[in-house]
Amino acid sequence: MNSGAISRRYAKALLAYAKDSNHEDLVYKQVKGFIRHYLKVPELRLALENPTVDKSQKLALLEEASRRGVTCEELTRFLKLVLDKGREKLLLFIFYSYMDLYRTEKNIHRGKLITAVPLPRETKDALRALITRKVTGTSEFDTKVDPELLGGYILLMEFHRVDASVASQLRGVKKQFIDKNRRIV
């Protein structure tokens, strides 16, 4: 069976289970924490995929990665199920699928904000409020600092891109200048 289909089924089951106990928001936060930790610590993936590591040790590692050792009952039981079924290699895909399903259900729009310098919290909150007014539902975005922008920002929101960076404007001016000078020659 396809790993994408398997991951989606497990994610749907986790979402349904978490919704039954009204803990889907908590599970979402813990899943985000797990993914962040999983991507930062490559040894975690190696330990999960290692067949010589005991299931109880893997569960302890997963709980630690999810929320500093304290996971909700729903997520703990789900992790035990995944380990019992031998699907730990698919855990990252399952959690990404869960986040996708959760965002779809809660009408959360995802984006990325790239700036030349770190933004203050108030500016991020004001931008989030502005975006939320423009879309139905809520917005959630990651921020990244890229000094090559020189100034301004790039906002990527689902299928839209707003490029208000100084670097982009300079490239546009350079292109116009080159195009005008070609006609002269």
Secondary structure, DSSP 4 states (H G I P E B T S, - for coil): --HHHHHHHHHHHHHHHHHHTT-HHHHHHHHHHHHHHHHH-HHHHHHHH-TTS-HHHHHHHHHHHHHTT---HHHHHHHHHHHHTT-GGGHHHHHHHHHHHHHHHHTEEEEEEEESSPPPHHHHHHHHHHHHHHSSSEEEEEEEE-GGG-SSEEEEETTEEEE--HHHHHHHHHHHHHHHHHHH-
